[in-house]
Amino acid sequence: MFIRAYLRASTSEQDSQRARKQLMDFATQHGVPIASWYAENASGASSQRPELQRLLNDAHPGDVLLVEAIDRLSRLNRDDWRLLRGELDKKGLRVVALDLPTSYLALSANASDEFTGRVLDAVNGMMLDTLAAVARKDYEDRRFRQMQGISKAKTEGKYTGRKKNTKLRQQIELLLNSNHSDGQGYSVRSVANILGCSTNTVMSVKKHGV
């Protein structure tokens, strides 16, 4: 059993590594090492998340996907969540989330026996679906309030649009124009991982500049 930790932040301005220590402390308390980390800046409402897909590709049956909270894994709509759940089940992955105490049993020594596994799958399957639905509802409510705010600002002539993070974009441009010690340039993904931003942001700087 490998513990694969997944970290996600919604925008390039947020720190995708924020919960890293929390997950490390949790793993230490339960006496299990984290084998690999996957971090990205992407919306939980999007099914196009390269690092999550990389985790799924790397995973083996019996591995654990560790997250801070279910909303870090998904704010997907019902159909996309069903597809993701199907991938998790197909890979034999069990989700452990800090906000879902019943999922902690997946870390126990006897969690791999058939009976325990079936009980875990039944209980956590129901709880996962419930928390994923709650996360989606929260996302939709926030979007609705945001649109209301934008509409009001436009009416009052105060809406200026979303500002670019100039400092981040300058850092991206610097890395894109730099080389490793071996003389090789930094890839889009490596720049995104170093700065904790999305690959889309890096591609935007690469194409359009700061």
C-alpha positions in Angstrom: 0.0 0.0 0.0 1.4 3.4 -1.1 0.1 6.7 0.3 -0.3 9.2 -2.5 -1.0 12.7 -1.3 -2.9 15.1 -3.5 -2.8 18.9 -3.0 -4.9 21.4 -4.9 -5.5 25.1 -4.9 -8.1 26.8 -7.2 -6.0 29.6 -8.7 -2.4 30.5 -9.4 -2.6 33.1 -6.6 -3.3 30.4 -4.0 -0.7 28.1 -2.5 -1.3 24.5 -3.5 1.3 23.4 -0.9 -0.6 25.0 2.0 -1.8 21.7 3.5 1.4 19.8 3.0 2.5 19.9 6.6 -1.0 19.0 7.8 -1.0 15.9 5.6 2.5 15.0 6.8 1.5 15.4 10.4 -1.6 13.2 9.8 0.5 10.5 8.2 3.1 10.5 11.0 0.3 10.2 13.6 -1.0 7.1 11.8 2.4 5.6 11.3 2.4 5.6 7.5 4.8 7.2 5.1 3.7 9.3 2.2 5.2 7.7 -0.9 4.5 10.5 -3.4 3.1 14.0 -3.7 0.9 15.5 -6.4 0.2 19.3 -6.3 -1.5 21.6 -8.8 -3.4 24.8 -9.2 -6.7 24.0 -10.9 -10.4 24.3 -10.2 -11.9 21.3 -8.4 -14.9 21.8 -10.8 -12.6 20.8 -13.7 -12.0 17.2 -14.8 -8.9 18.3 -16.7 -6.3 18.1 -13.9 -2.8 16.8 -15.0 -1.5 16.0 -11.6 -4.6 14.1 -10.5 -4.5 12.2 -13.7 -0.8 11.4 -13.1 -1.7 10.1 -9.6 -4.3 7.9 -11.2 -1.8 6.6 -13.7 0.8 5.9 -11.0 -1.6 4.2 -8.6 -1.9 0.5 -7.9 -4.7 -1.5 -6.3 -4.8 -1.0 -2.5 -3.1 2.4 -2.7 -4.5 5.3 -0.7 -5.3 8.8 -2.1 -4.8 11.2 0.8 -6.4 14.7 0.7 -7.0 17.4 3.2 -10.7 17.5 2.4 -13.1 16.0 -0.2 -13.5 19.4 -1.8 -9.8 19.3 -2.6 -10.4 16.2 -4.7 -13.7 17.2 -6.3 -16.1 20.1 -6.8 -17.3 18.2 -10.0 -20.8 18.1 -11.3 -22.6 14.8 -10.9 -21.7 13.2 -14.2 -18.0 14.1 -13.9 -17.9 12.9 -10.3 -19.3 9.6 -11.4 -16.5 9.3 -14.0 -13.9 10.1 -11.4 -15.4 7.7 -8.9 -15.3 5.0 -11.6 -11.6 5.7 -12.2 -10.9 5.5 -8.5 -12.8 2.2 -8.2 -11.1 0.8 -11.3 -7.7 1.5 -10.0 -8.6 0.1 -6.6 -7.8 3.3 -4.8 -9.2 4.2 -1.4 -9.7 7.8 -0.5 -8.6 9.1 2.9 -9.6 12.6 3.7 -8.9 14.5 6.9 -12.5 15.7 7.0 -13.8 12.1 6.7 -12.8 10.2 9.9 -14.5 6.9 8.7 -11.9 6.8 5.9 -9.0 6.5 8.3 -9.7 2.8 8.6 -8.1 2.4 5.2 -4.8 3.0 6.9 -5.2 0.1 9.3 -3.1 -3.1 9.0 -6.2 -5.3 8.3 -7.8 -3.0 5.9 -6.8 -5.2 3.0 -8.8 -8.3 4.0 -11.9 -8.8 1.9 -14.5 -8.2 4.6 -13.0 -5.0 5.9 -12.4 -3.8 2.4 -16.1 -4.3 1.4 -17.3 -2.5 4.6 -14.9 0.4 3.9 -16.0 0.6 0.3 -19.7 0.6 1.3 -19.4 3.2 4.1 -17.0 5.5 2.4 -18.6 5.3 -1.0 -21.8 6.8 0.5 -19.9 9.4 2.5 -17.7 10.3 -0.5 -20.8 10.9 -2.7 -22.4 13.0 0.0 -19.4 15.2 0.6 -18.7 15.6 -3.1 -22.3 16.7 -3.6 -21.9 19.2 -0.7 -18.6 20.5 -2.3 -20.3 21.0 -5.6 -23.2 22.9 -4.0 -20.8 25.1 -2.2 -19.0 25.8 -5.5 -22.3 26.7 -7.3 -23.4 29.0 -4.4 -20.0 30.8 -4.5 -20.2 31.2 -8.3 -23.8 32.6 -8.0 -22.7 35.1 -5.4 -19.7 36.1 -7.4 -21.8 36.7 -10.5 -24.2 38.8 -8.5 -21.3 40.9 -7.2 -19.9 41.3 -10.8 -23.3 42.2 -12.1 -23.8 44.9 -9.4 -20.3 46.3 -10.0 -20.9 46.5 -13.7 -24.2 48.4 -13.1 -22.4 50.8 -10.8 -19.5 51.2 -13.2 -17.0 49.7 -10.7 -16.1 46.4 -12.4 -12.5 46.4 -13.7 -12.1 42.7 -14.3 -9.6 40.3 -12.7 -6.1 41.6 -12.4 -3.1 39.6 -13.5 -0.5 38.5 -10.9 2.4 40.4 -12.3 4.9 39.2 -9.8 4.1 35.6 -10.4 4.2 36.1 -14.2 7.6 37.7 -13.9 8.9 34.7 -12.0 7.5 32.4 -14.6 9.1 34.3 -17.4 12.5 34.2 -15.5 12.3 30.4 -15.1 11.2 29.9 -18.7 14.3 31.8 -19.8 16.6 30.0 -17.4 18.4 26.6 -17.5 19.1 23.8 -15.0 22.6 23.3 -13.9 22.9 20.7 -16.6 22.1 23.3 -19.2 18.6 22.0 -20.0 15.7 24.5 -19.9 12.7 24.3 -17.5 9.6 22.6 -18.9 6.1 24.1 -18.5 5.2 21.5 -15.9 8.4 22.0 -13.9 7.9 25.7 -13.8 4.3 25.2 -12.6 5.5 22.8 -9.9 8.2 25.1 -8.7 6.0 28.1 -8.4 2.8 26.3 -7.4 0.7 27.7 -10.3 -1.2 26.1 -13.1 0.3 25.0 -16.4 -2.2 27.2 -18.1 -0.7 30.2 -16.4 2.8 29.2 -17.5 1.6 28.6 -21.1 -0.1 32.1 -21.0 3.2 33.7 -20.1 5.1 31.7 -22.6 2.7 32.7 -25.4 1.9 36.3 -24.4 4.6 37.4 -22.0 4.1 39.2 -18.7 
